[in-house]
């Protein structure tokens, strides 16, 4: 059986609370053509969350993708990740 696998149309950046008091997810600015292009938004959004909630931020890589982490004084830990539009369509 052949299955059709679609290439991603684009990538978005999403920040979500992984631990601590819940908050609505935050979408990054724009649609990106590649993971490398989206990496700048991962960094910018993680740093912005750290500044907004007075916390520490750092960047890591997971499965070849950049991940931003913001640990805030209010007890939240945010993860900022790149998702392909194809992955999002599969999660609905």
C-alpha positions as a printed Julia matrix, in Angstrom:
92×3 Matrix{Float64}:
  0.0    0.0    0.0
  1.37   3.42  -0.96
  0.76   6.35   1.34
  1.13   9.96   0.4
  3.55  11.89   2.59
  3.37  15.65   2.24
  6.35  17.91   2.67
  5.74  20.68   5.17
  4.42  23.89   3.67
  6.1   25.9    6.38
  7.09  26.04  10.0
  5.7   27.93  12.98
  7.08  28.58  16.45
  4.94  27.85  19.51
  5.65  28.5   23.19
  3.8   26.31  25.69
  3.95  25.9   29.46
  5.56  22.55  30.24
  5.47  22.87  34.02
  3.86  25.23  36.5
  0.81  27.5   36.36
 -0.87  27.05  33.0
 -1.12  29.79  30.38
 -2.34  29.94  26.81
  0.18  28.9   24.14
  1.9   31.76  22.34
  2.47  31.7   18.6
  5.64  33.15  17.19
  5.63  35.84  14.54
  5.14  34.49  11.06
  5.47  31.4    8.95
  9.0   30.21   8.19
 10.4   28.39   5.18
 12.78  26.15   7.14
 13.74  25.03  10.62
 16.91  27.1   10.35
 14.89  30.25   9.63
 12.52  29.48  12.51
 15.46  29.06  14.91
 15.82  32.85  15.21
 12.18  33.13  16.33
 12.7   30.31  18.87
 15.53  32.31  20.42
 13.66  35.63  20.29
 10.45  34.22  21.8
 12.3   32.37  24.59
 14.25  35.51  25.5
 11.06  37.64  25.41
  9.3   35.22  27.77
 12.29  35.26  30.12
 12.28  39.04  30.21
  8.49  39.32  30.55
  8.3   36.85  33.42
 11.71  37.7   34.94
 13.38  34.36  34.42
 16.31  32.58  32.85
 16.4   31.31  29.28
 18.55  28.93  27.33
 18.59  27.15  23.99
 19.07  23.47  23.24
 18.5   21.06  20.37
 16.16  18.08  20.35
 15.96  15.71  17.38
 17.75  18.24  15.21
 15.46  21.13  16.06
 16.13  24.16  18.25
 14.24  24.34  21.54
 14.04  27.4   23.76
 13.44  27.07  27.48
 12.34  29.88  29.78
 12.22  29.17  33.52
 10.47  32.02  35.26
 10.34  33.33  38.8
  6.6   32.72  38.79
  7.22  28.97  38.66
  6.59  28.36  34.96
  8.79  26.5   32.56
  8.04  27.39  28.94
  9.22  25.36  25.97
  9.52  27.12  22.63
  9.53  24.73  19.68
  9.33  24.63  15.9
  6.4   22.72  14.4
  5.78  22.02  10.73
  2.38  22.87   9.34
  2.11  19.19   8.37
  2.61  18.11  12.0
 -0.08  20.49  13.18
 -2.56  19.13  10.64
 -1.97  15.62  12.0
 -2.66  16.7   15.58
 -6.15  18.08  14.97
